[in-house]
Amino acid sequence: MATSEVNVFCRQMSGMTSYEGYSYEDVSRIAKSVLDRVKCRPHIGIICGSGLGGLANMLEDKEVILYEDIEGFPVSTGHINLEHTWKPVPGHAGQLVFGWLHGKQVVLMKGRAHLYEGYDVHKIILPVRVMKLMGVKMLFVTNASGGINPDYNVGDIMIIKDHFNMPGFAAVNPLVGPNDDRFGPRFPPASQCYSLRLRKIVRSIGEKLGMSGYLREGVYCFLGGPSFETVTECRFLKVAGVDATGMSTVPEVLVAGHCGIEVCGISLVTNKCVMEYDSKQVANHEEVLETGEKRAHDMQKLISAVVGEL
């Protein structure tokens, strides 16, 4: 596939040409079409980050819909391999999974889209608004992240207490454009995006599960990617009070908060960011997936226990 064809494909996949995004009527239609295909009526949503989709295996009475079969849903554009065929972003399967978890009806996103794939930010957050109109009132968002805080170790689980929306400084924000009050207010506060109630529950249950040694609470920074951070960028984030950084989560959280969904963010530290100019250490996605696989069971156990408590 030629480069020009790749660019056309990515633009077609994004499907967005303006800040207007999807109207309330569009989202309502999509939500109804999804609910018409499943028996589940979810009140809890879960977005799984890189390598963390195994939580879907814990659901009972599972019903699965592929993103590509849902109108408007962003599908991972992935990359072109040496055989010139498309491969999805590793760790992001592209499935909407419905089912029961500890007696609660949930919908789980097994994989997500990212800015670095060429998507407009308004496309990335469509699934969250669809969840809202399907009846979801509570959202758990997980991700794989790089550790900025020098006290953090690979494998630590960080409860997100706040975020730093770096692209937002350049108006890369899913709430830019015309506002429909049926979704939420024109100027929503972002100082309480992450529910204090849920943060306390996660910490309490994590301690009961014996995770105190690697359970943290900190600030997550969203960067566009796909390149990992430079040393200077990492040093800047450290001075700014950031504990971990990644390429997702914040757009979904902003929209969830905008439409009144209670949010809990959990980040798995899968690599330590390079902080020294002469270091030979190099960040790579394989390390991210490897750590995700090793700690995935603990993440699944924690989220499952929290859902059960709720």
Contacts in CASP RR format, 6 or more apart in sequence:
PFRMAT RR
TARGET T0000
AUTHOR 0000-0000-0000
METHOD contacts of the structure
MODEL  1
MATSEVNVFCRQMSGMTSYEGYSYEDVSRIAKSVLDRVKCRPHIGIICGS
GLGGLANMLEDKEVILYEDIEGFPVSTGHINLEHTWKPVPGHAGQLVFGW
LHGKQVVLMKGRAHLYEGYDVHKIILPVRVMKLMGVKMLFVTNASGGINP
DYNVGDIMIIKDHFNMPGFAAVNPLVGPNDDRFGPRFPPASQCYSLRLRK
IVRSIGEKLGMSGYLREGVYCFLGGPSFETVTECRFLKVAGVDATGMSTV
PEVLVAGHCGIEVCGISLVTNKCVMEYDSKQVANHEEVLETGEKRAHDMQ
KLISAVVGEL
1 9 0 8 1.000
1 80 0 8 1.000
1 84 0 8 1.000
6 80 0 8 1.000
9 77 0 8 1.000
10 77 0 8 1.000
10 117 0 8 1.000
10 118 0 8 1.000
13 74 0 8 1.000
13 75 0 8 1.000
13 77 0 8 1.000
13 117 0 8 1.000
13 118 0 8 1.000
13 119 0 8 1.000
14 74 0 8 1.000
14 118 0 8 1.000
14 119 0 8 1.000
14 120 0 8 1.000
14 123 0 8 1.000
15 72 0 8 1.000
15 120 0 8 1.000
15 123 0 8 1.000
16 119 0 8 1.000
16 120 0 8 1.000
16 122 0 8 1.000
16 123 0 8 1.000
19 122 0 8 1.000
19 176 0 8 1.000
19 177 0 8 1.000
19 178 0 8 1.000
20 122 0 8 1.000
20 177 0 8 1.000
20 178 0 8 1.000
21 120 0 8 1.000
21 122 0 8 1.000
21 123 0 8 1.000
22 30 0 8 1.000
22 72 0 8 1.000
22 122 0 8 1.000
22 126 0 8 1.000
22 129 0 8 1.000
23 180 0 8 1.000
24 180 0 8 1.000
24 182 0 8 1.000
24 183 0 8 1.000
27 126 0 8 1.000
27 129 0 8 1.000
27 130 0 8 1.000
27 133 0 8 1.000
28 133 0 8 1.000
29 71 0 8 1.000
30 70 0 8 1.000
30 71 0 8 1.000
30 72 0 8 1.000
30 73 0 8 1.000
30 126 0 8 1.000
30 130 0 8 1.000
31 130 0 8 1.000
31 133 0 8 1.000
31 134 0 8 1.000
33 70 0 8 1.000
33 71 0 8 1.000
34 65 0 8 1.000
34 70 0 8 1.000
34 96 0 8 1.000
34 130 0 8 1.000
34 134 0 8 1.000
35 41 0 8 1.000
35 134 0 8 1.000
37 63 0 8 1.000
37 65 0 8 1.000
38 63 0 8 1.000
38 65 0 8 1.000
38 98 0 8 1.000
39 61 0 8 1.000
39 63 0 8 1.000
39 98 0 8 1.000
40 61 0 8 1.000
40 63 0 8 1.000
40 98 0 8 1.000
40 99 0 8 1.000
40 100 0 8 1.000
40 105 0 8 1.000
40 106 0 8 1.000
40 107 0 8 1.000
41 105 0 8 1.000
41 134 0 8 1.000
41 135 0 8 1.000
42 98 0 8 1.000
42 99 0 8 1.000
42 105 0 8 1.000
42 106 0 8 1.000
42 107 0 8 1.000
42 131 0 8 1.000
42 134 0 8 1.000
42 135 0 8 1.000
42 136 0 8 1.000
43 104 0 8 1.000
43 105 0 8 1.000
43 106 0 8 1.000
43 135 0 8 1.000
43 136 0 8 1.000
43 137 0 8 1.000
43 138 0 8 1.000
44 101 0 8 1.000
44 104 0 8 1.000
44 105 0 8 1.000
44 106 0 8 1.000
44 107 0 8 1.000
44 136 0 8 1.000
44 137 0 8 1.000
44 138 0 8 1.000
44 139 0 8 1.000
44 140 0 8 1.000
44 307 0 8 1.000
44 310 0 8 1.000
45 106 0 8 1.000
45 107 0 8 1.000
45 108 0 8 1.000
45 109 0 8 1.000
45 131 0 8 1.000
45 136 0 8 1.000
45 138 0 8 1.000
45 139 0 8 1.000
45 140 0 8 1.000
46 55 0 8 1.000
46 106 0 8 1.000
46 107 0 8 1.000
46 108 0 8 1.000
46 109 0 8 1.000
46 139 0 8 1.000
46 140 0 8 1.000
46 142 0 8 1.000
46 303 0 8 1.000
47 108 0 8 1.000
47 109 0 8 1.000
47 111 0 8 1.000
47 112 0 8 1.000
47 127 0 8 1.000
47 139 0 8 1.000
47 140 0 8 1.000
47 141 0 8 1.000
47 142 0 8 1.000
47 249 0 8 1.000
47 252 0 8 1.000
48 54 0 8 1.000
48 55 0 8 1.000
48 56 0 8 1.000
48 108 0 8 1.000
48 109 0 8 1.000
48 110 0 8 1.000
48 111 0 8 1.000
48 112 0 8 1.000
48 142 0 8 1.000
49 91 0 8 1.000
49 92 0 8 1.000
49 111 0 8 1.000
49 112 0 8 1.000
49 142 0 8 1.000
49 143 0 8 1.000
49 144 0 8 1.000
49 248 0 8 1.000
50 90 0 8 1.000
50 91 0 8 1.000
50 92 0 8 1.000
50 143 0 8 1.000
50 144 0 8 1.000
50 270 0 8 1.000
50 285 0 8 1.000
50 288 0 8 1.000
50 289 0 8 1.000
50 292 0 8 1.000
51 91 0 8 1.000
51 144 0 8 1.000
51 289 0 8 1.000
51 292 0 8 1.000
51 293 0 8 1.000
51 296 0 8 1.000
52 142 0 8 1.000
52 144 0 8 1.000
52 268 0 8 1.000
52 292 0 8 1.000
52 296 0 8 1.000
52 299 0 8 1.000
52 300 0 8 1.000
53 91 0 8 1.000
53 93 0 8 1.000
53 108 0 8 1.000
53 110 0 8 1.000
53 111 0 8 1.000
53 296 0 8 1.000
54 110 0 8 1.000
54 296 0 8 1.000
54 300 0 8 1.000
55 108 0 8 1.000
55 299 0 8 1.000
55 300 0 8 1.000
55 303 0 8 1.000
55 304 0 8 1.000
56 62 0 8 1.000
56 95 0 8 1.000
56 97 0 8 1.000
56 108 0 8 1.000
56 110 0 8 1.000
58 101 0 8 1.000
58 300 0 8 1.000
58 304 0 8 1.000
59 97 0 8 1.000
59 98 0 8 1.000
59 99 0 8 1.000
59 100 0 8 1.000
59 101 0 8 1.000
59 106 0 8 1.000
59 108 0 8 1.000
60 99 0 8 1.000
60 100 0 8 1.000
60 101 0 8 1.000
61 99 0 8 1.000
61 100 0 8 1.000
62 97 0 8 1.000
62 98 0 8 1.000
62 99 0 8 1.000
63 97 0 8 1.000
63 98 0 8 1.000
63 99 0 8 1.000
64 95 0 8 1.000
64 96 0 8 1.000
64 97 0 8 1.000
64 98 0 8 1.000
65 95 0 8 1.000
65 96 0 8 1.000
65 98 0 8 1.000
66 94 0 8 1.000
66 95 0 8 1.000
66 96 0 8 1.000
67 73 0 8 1.000
67 74 0 8 1.000
67 75 0 8 1.000
67 94 0 8 1.000
67 95 0 8 1.000
67 96 0 8 1.000
68 75 0 8 1.000
68 94 0 8 1.000
70 96 0 8 1.000
70 130 0 8 1.000
72 123 0 8 1.000
72 126 0 8 1.000
73 96 0 8 1.000
73 126 0 8 1.000
73 127 0 8 1.000
73 130 0 8 1.000
74 113 0 8 1.000
74 117 0 8 1.000
74 119 0 8 1.000
74 123 0 8 1.000
74 124 0 8 1.000
74 126 0 8 1.000
74 127 0 8 1.000
75 88 0 8 1.000
75 94 0 8 1.000
75 113 0 8 1.000
76 88 0 8 1.000
76 89 0 8 1.000
76 92 0 8 1.000
76 94 0 8 1.000
76 111 0 8 1.000
76 113 0 8 1.000
76 117 0 8 1.000
77 86 0 8 1.000
77 89 0 8 1.000
77 113 0 8 1.000
77 117 0 8 1.000
77 118 0 8 1.000
77 119 0 8 1.000
78 86 0 8 1.000
78 87 0 8 1.000
78 88 0 8 1.000
78 89 0 8 1.000
78 117 0 8 1.000
79 86 0 8 1.000
79 87 0 8 1.000
79 89 0 8 1.000
80 86 0 8 1.000
80 87 0 8 1.000
81 87 0 8 1.000
88 94 0 8 1.000
89 114 0 8 1.000
89 117 0 8 1.000
90 285 0 8 1.000
90 289 0 8 1.000
91 111 0 8 1.000
91 289 0 8 1.000
92 110 0 8 1.000
92 111 0 8 1.000
92 112 0 8 1.000
93 110 0 8 1.000
93 111 0 8 1.000
94 109 0 8 1.000
94 110 0 8 1.000
94 111 0 8 1.000
95 109 0 8 1.000
95 110 0 8 1.000
95 111 0 8 1.000
96 107 0 8 1.000
96 108 0 8 1.000
96 109 0 8 1.000
96 110 0 8 1.000
96 127 0 8 1.000
97 107 0 8 1.000
97 108 0 8 1.000
97 109 0 8 1.000
97 110 0 8 1.000
98 105 0 8 1.000
98 106 0 8 1.000
98 107 0 8 1.000
98 108 0 8 1.000
99 105 0 8 1.000
99 106 0 8 1.000
99 107 0 8 1.000
99 108 0 8 1.000
100 106 0 8 1.000
101 304 0 8 1.000
101 307 0 8 1.000
101 308 0 8 1.000
102 304 0 8 1.000
102 307 0 8 1.000
102 308 0 8 1.000
103 308 0 8 1.000
104 307 0 8 1.000
104 308 0 8 1.000
104 310 0 8 1.000
106 307 0 8 1.000
107 131 0 8 1.000
107 134 0 8 1.000
107 136 0 8 1.000
109 127 0 8 1.000
112 124 0 8 1.000
112 127 0 8 1.000
112 248 0 8 1.000
112 252 0 8 1.000
113 119 0 8 1.000
113 123 0 8 1.000
113 124 0 8 1.000
114 124 0 8 1.000
114 224 0 8 1.000
114 225 0 8 1.000
114 226 0 8 1.000
114 247 0 8 1.000
114 248 0 8 1.000
115 121 0 8 1.000
115 124 0 8 1.000
115 167 0 8 1.000
115 172 0 8 1.000
115 224 0 8 1.000
115 225 0 8 1.000
115 247 0 8 1.000
115 251 0 8 1.000
116 224 0 8 1.000
116 225 0 8 1.000
116 226 0 8 1.000
116 247 0 8 1.000
121 167 0 8 1.000
121 172 0 8 1.000
121 173 0 8 1.000
121 174 0 8 1.000
121 176 0 8 1.000
121 251 0 8 1.000
122 174 0 8 1.000
124 174 0 8 1.000
124 251 0 8 1.000
124 252 0 8 1.000
125 174 0 8 1.000
125 251 0 8 1.000
125 252 0 8 1.000
125 254 0 8 1.000
125 255 0 8 1.000
127 252 0 8 1.000
128 139 0 8 1.000
128 252 0 8 1.000
128 255 0 8 1.000
128 256 0 8 1.000
128 259 0 8 1.000
128 261 0 8 1.000
129 183 0 8 1.000
129 255 0 8 1.000
129 259 0 8 1.000
131 139 0 8 1.000
131 261 0 8 1.000
132 183 0 8 1.000
132 256 0 8 1.000
132 259 0 8 1.000
132 260 0 8 1.000
132 261 0 8 1.000
136 261 0 8 1.000
137 261 0 8 1.000
137 262 0 8 1.000
138 198 0 8 1.000
138 261 0 8 1.000
138 262 0 8 1.000
138 263 0 8 1.000
138 264 0 8 1.000
138 310 0 8 1.000
139 252 0 8 1.000
139 256 0 8 1.000
139 261 0 8 1.000
139 262 0 8 1.000
139 263 0 8 1.000
139 264 0 8 1.000
140 263 0 8 1.000
140 264 0 8 1.000
140 265 0 8 1.000
140 266 0 8 1.000
140 303 0 8 1.000
140 306 0 8 1.000
140 307 0 8 1.000
141 249 0 8 1.000
141 252 0 8 1.000
141 253 0 8 1.000
141 256 0 8 1.000
141 263 0 8 1.000
141 264 0 8 1.000
141 265 0 8 1.000
141 266 0 8 1.000
142 265 0 8 1.000
142 266 0 8 1.000
142 267 0 8 1.000
142 268 0 8 1.000
142 299 0 8 1.000
142 303 0 8 1.000
143 220 0 8 1.000
143 246 0 8 1.000
143 248 0 8 1.000
143 249 0 8 1.000
143 266 0 8 1.000
143 267 0 8 1.000
143 268 0 8 1.000
144 246 0 8 1.000
144 267 0 8 1.000
144 268 0 8 1.000
144 270 0 8 1.000
144 288 0 8 1.000
144 289 0 8 1.000
144 291 0 8 1.000
144 292 0 8 1.000
145 158 0 8 1.000
145 220 0 8 1.000
145 244 0 8 1.000
145 245 0 8 1.000
145 246 0 8 1.000
145 267 0 8 1.000
145 268 0 8 1.000
145 269 0 8 1.000
145 270 0 8 1.000
146 244 0 8 1.000
146 245 0 8 1.000
146 246 0 8 1.000
146 269 0 8 1.000
146 270 0 8 1.000
146 271 0 8 1.000
146 272 0 8 1.000
146 273 0 8 1.000
146 283 0 8 1.000
147 243 0 8 1.000
147 244 0 8 1.000
147 245 0 8 1.000
147 269 0 8 1.000
147 271 0 8 1.000
147 272 0 8 1.000
147 273 0 8 1.000
148 221 0 8 1.000
148 234 0 8 1.000
148 237 0 8 1.000
148 238 0 8 1.000
148 241 0 8 1.000
148 242 0 8 1.000
148 243 0 8 1.000
148 244 0 8 1.000
148 245 0 8 1.000
148 273 0 8 1.000
149 216 0 8 1.000
149 218 0 8 1.000
149 238 0 8 1.000
149 242 0 8 1.000
149 243 0 8 1.000
149 244 0 8 1.000
150 238 0 8 1.000
150 275 0 8 1.000
152 158 0 8 1.000
152 216 0 8 1.000
152 243 0 8 1.000
152 244 0 8 1.000
152 269 0 8 1.000
152 272 0 8 1.000
153 214 0 8 1.000
153 269 0 8 1.000
153 272 0 8 1.000
154 269 0 8 1.000
154 270 0 8 1.000
154 271 0 8 1.000
154 272 0 8 1.000
154 291 0 8 1.000
155 214 0 8 1.000
155 268 0 8 1.000
155 269 0 8 1.000
155 270 0 8 1.000
155 291 0 8 1.000
155 292 0 8 1.000
155 294 0 8 1.000
155 295 0 8 1.000
156 214 0 8 1.000
156 215 0 8 1.000
156 216 0 8 1.000
156 268 0 8 1.000
156 269 0 8 1.000
157 211 0 8 1.000
157 214 0 8 1.000
157 215 0 8 1.000
157 216 0 8 1.000
157 266 0 8 1.000
157 267 0 8 1.000
157 268 0 8 1.000
157 269 0 8 1.000
157 295 0 8 1.000
157 298 0 8 1.000
157 299 0 8 1.000
157 302 0 8 1.000
158 216 0 8 1.000
158 217 0 8 1.000
158 218 0 8 1.000
158 220 0 8 1.000
158 243 0 8 1.000
158 244 0 8 1.000
158 266 0 8 1.000
158 267 0 8 1.000
158 268 0 8 1.000
158 269 0 8 1.000
159 199 0 8 1.000
159 202 0 8 1.000
159 203 0 8 1.000
159 215 0 8 1.000
159 216 0 8 1.000
159 217 0 8 1.000
159 218 0 8 1.000
159 264 0 8 1.000
159 265 0 8 1.000
159 266 0 8 1.000
160 194 0 8 1.000
160 217 0 8 1.000
160 218 0 8 1.000
160 219 0 8 1.000
160 220 0 8 1.000
160 249 0 8 1.000
160 265 0 8 1.000
160 266 0 8 1.000
160 267 0 8 1.000
161 194 0 8 1.000
161 199 0 8 1.000
161 217 0 8 1.000
161 218 0 8 1.000
161 219 0 8 1.000
162 191 0 8 1.000
162 193 0 8 1.000
162 194 0 8 1.000
162 218 0 8 1.000
162 219 0 8 1.000
162 220 0 8 1.000
163 193 0 8 1.000
163 194 0 8 1.000
163 219 0 8 1.000
163 220 0 8 1.000
163 221 0 8 1.000
163 222 0 8 1.000
163 249 0 8 1.000
163 250 0 8 1.000
163 253 0 8 1.000
164 219 0 8 1.000
164 220 0 8 1.000
164 221 0 8 1.000
164 222 0 8 1.000
164 237 0 8 1.000
164 240 0 8 1.000
164 241 0 8 1.000
164 242 0 8 1.000
165 173 0 8 1.000
165 190 0 8 1.000
165 222 0 8 1.000
165 250 0 8 1.000
165 254 0 8 1.000
166 221 0 8 1.000
166 222 0 8 1.000
166 223 0 8 1.000
166 224 0 8 1.000
167 173 0 8 1.000
167 222 0 8 1.000
167 223 0 8 1.000
167 224 0 8 1.000
173 251 0 8 1.000
173 254 0 8 1.000
174 251 0 8 1.000
174 254 0 8 1.000
174 255 0 8 1.000
175 188 0 8 1.000
175 254 0 8 1.000
175 255 0 8 1.000
175 258 0 8 1.000
179 185 0 8 1.000
179 186 0 8 1.000
183 258 0 8 1.000
183 259 0 8 1.000
184 258 0 8 1.000
184 259 0 8 1.000
184 260 0 8 1.000
185 258 0 8 1.000
188 254 0 8 1.000
188 257 0 8 1.000
188 258 0 8 1.000
190 254 0 8 1.000
193 253 0 8 1.000
193 254 0 8 1.000
193 257 0 8 1.000
193 263 0 8 1.000
194 253 0 8 1.000
194 263 0 8 1.000
194 264 0 8 1.000
194 265 0 8 1.000
195 262 0 8 1.000
195 263 0 8 1.000
195 264 0 8 1.000
197 262 0 8 1.000
198 262 0 8 1.000
198 263 0 8 1.000
198 264 0 8 1.000
198 306 0 8 1.000
199 217 0 8 1.000
199 264 0 8 1.000
201 306 0 8 1.000
201 309 0 8 1.000
201 310 0 8 1.000
202 264 0 8 1.000
202 266 0 8 1.000
202 302 0 8 1.000
202 306 0 8 1.000
203 215 0 8 1.000
203 217 0 8 1.000
205 302 0 8 1.000
205 305 0 8 1.000
205 306 0 8 1.000
205 309 0 8 1.000
206 212 0 8 1.000
206 215 0 8 1.000
206 302 0 8 1.000
206 305 0 8 1.000
207 215 0 8 1.000
208 305 0 8 1.000
209 298 0 8 1.000
209 301 0 8 1.000
209 302 0 8 1.000
209 305 0 8 1.000
211 298 0 8 1.000
211 302 0 8 1.000
216 243 0 8 1.000
216 269 0 8 1.000
218 243 0 8 1.000
218 244 0 8 1.000
219 241 0 8 1.000
219 242 0 8 1.000
219 243 0 8 1.000
219 244 0 8 1.000
220 242 0 8 1.000
220 243 0 8 1.000
220 244 0 8 1.000
220 245 0 8 1.000
220 246 0 8 1.000
220 249 0 8 1.000
220 250 0 8 1.000
220 265 0 8 1.000
220 267 0 8 1.000
221 237 0 8 1.000
221 240 0 8 1.000
221 242 0 8 1.000
221 244 0 8 1.000
221 245 0 8 1.000
221 246 0 8 1.000
222 245 0 8 1.000
222 246 0 8 1.000
222 247 0 8 1.000
222 248 0 8 1.000
222 249 0 8 1.000
222 250 0 8 1.000
222 251 0 8 1.000
223 229 0 8 1.000
223 233 0 8 1.000
223 245 0 8 1.000
223 246 0 8 1.000
223 247 0 8 1.000
224 247 0 8 1.000
225 247 0 8 1.000
226 247 0 8 1.000
228 273 0 8 1.000
228 283 0 8 1.000
228 284 0 8 1.000
229 237 0 8 1.000
229 245 0 8 1.000
229 273 0 8 1.000
229 274 0 8 1.000
229 283 0 8 1.000
231 274 0 8 1.000
231 275 0 8 1.000
231 276 0 8 1.000
231 277 0 8 1.000
231 279 0 8 1.000
234 245 0 8 1.000
234 273 0 8 1.000
234 274 0 8 1.000
234 275 0 8 1.000
235 275 0 8 1.000
237 245 0 8 1.000
237 273 0 8 1.000
238 275 0 8 1.000
244 267 0 8 1.000
244 269 0 8 1.000
245 273 0 8 1.000
249 265 0 8 1.000
249 267 0 8 1.000
253 263 0 8 1.000
253 265 0 8 1.000
256 263 0 8 1.000
257 263 0 8 1.000
264 306 0 8 1.000
266 299 0 8 1.000
266 302 0 8 1.000
266 303 0 8 1.000
268 291 0 8 1.000
268 292 0 8 1.000
268 295 0 8 1.000
268 299 0 8 1.000
269 291 0 8 1.000
270 287 0 8 1.000
270 288 0 8 1.000
270 289 0 8 1.000
270 290 0 8 1.000
270 291 0 8 1.000
270 292 0 8 1.000
271 283 0 8 1.000
271 284 0 8 1.000
271 287 0 8 1.000
271 288 0 8 1.000
271 291 0 8 1.000
272 281 0 8 1.000
273 283 0 8 1.000
274 281 0 8 1.000
274 282 0 8 1.000
274 283 0 8 1.000
292 299 0 8 1.000
END
